[in-house]
Amino acid sequence: MYIKKILWAIAIIGLIAFGAIAYYFYNAMFSPNTKFEEDSKYIYISSGDTYREVRQKLIPLLDDIDSFDALAKQKKYIAYVKAGKYQIKKGMNNNEIINSIRSNNIAVKLSFNNQNSLENLAGRISSQIEVDSLSLLKAMKDKSFLSKAGFKTETALGMYLPNSYQVFWNTSAEGFVERMYKEYNRFWNADRLTKAEDLGFSKDEVIALASIVYEESKQKVEQPRVAGVYINRIKIGMKLDADPTLKFAAYKLPKYKDKIIRRVLNVHKEIDSPYNTYKYAGLPPGLIAMPDLSAIDAVLNYEKHNYYYFAVDPKKPGFHRFAKSLSQHNNNARAYHRYLDQKGIKK
């Protein structure tokens, strides 16, 4: 009898202990374990983060970090931390939190426009995803990639089409470059390739001209007409005489560092640079800035007309007056120069 009582006691204690352990793990798995008031919070887990770093990011968000630790260990999350952006919703339990940060990497919206160099673009991208700007720049300038993709240093910026994209926050530098190359090839569909071929332009040449068009006019409604002027000039062997190319060439010189050219002068026309379209015929060796997609399509769908000249309309800044003859253009140019004089813009 005595032994039976002992065995019963042991069994009861065992059941109580088992129940306590079961209750503990049930609570660890299924009891809500968030302490923020918002609907959700996001955590960013960096590449190379250990569970210790993840734990530090979770402490401000959870009621009971110890119960989370216990379940994370049981579910082997501690040894399999994954980088990315993850959402934790109010009222989630530990099991849901672990499942979320293990497999629900959320894409972020990445956007950029009108960056005038790979360096500036790398800086813009690195402010939105994990990778640093130096790694991005290295991948963007990688010679083997540029060769494989058919780009040169002068044309490499043209691969990056200004837009918004969904990417993972922990995308690598190489992964970002490859993604942009896919987007570039997707943009250059059969229709656009046919139009470029009809113009006698390569993709790089289309984008080079589009960059000039975009620097001349930010007005989408006017860009096809501006493109038509330059294409008319190219057809008759006339130099482009594009003021934005002079600014681009000037900014490459030490004397113009950290300066803004508001008025193109004759001295700028003497700069010896392949980008100086007043001195050298044809398109420059590459784009002078990142054009909007509208400017690229403006070149491919240029307006057919008989204009060969244009000047800023002083009565409607941002738009232009177009001319068929040089004499008419000179009148338009003089009106614009008077406008600059009145504004006190000398250089």
C-alpha angles and dihedrals in degrees: 000000000000092000091048090054090051091050091048090049091050091048092049092048089048091051091048091049092046090048091050091050091046091048090049093051092043089055090043090054106034111022116098109260109182127107105188124103099216121093091251145350131211129220126196115215111197126218107268095024114144125213088264091062091045090050091054090053091050098048095081090050103046133071095210117024092175094062088047090052091052094052094041089056093047092049090046092237090133090071097041108052113165127203122236146082114299136185125225113192125209111267096021117148125225093263092054092045093052092047090050098050091042101053114002102082105172123219118233127216109251119190138173138164141180099002108166098209142022088248092058091044092052090052092049093050095045090057089062105040136033101261118095124241096246092057090047093049091049091052092045092053097040105137096211091053093046090050093048092048094045099246135130128207089261094053102034094099089060091071091069109080114199109244143102119281136184109232136155114263091232094052110143124236091253091045091053093050092048090049092052090049089055090049090049092052091046090053092051095068125166093273095054092043091053092050091049090050091050088055091049089239132132119225089258091052092050090053092045090055091042089056090056092046091050093049089050096049134013089186108106092201090058101040097085089055093049089048089051091056092055093044090051089054093049091050093058096040094252118149115254093236089195115174095207090062089057091054090048091051092046094051089058089065123085093232091064096045112134091002129119119220108212096167126039111225135191090257089065090056090063095059108122103227134126085234092061101101091183089064102032128045124231132025121328118255092260146351119302095209140356106280124212116250087249090063092050090051089045089061093046091047098033120171113256109226142125099257119125101169142041138177134186113277105236091201091053110030112203091038132077143226113230126211137191096200133047092235091055090046092051089056090051091047092051090052090053093047090052088052090053091048091052089051091050093242105151103157 
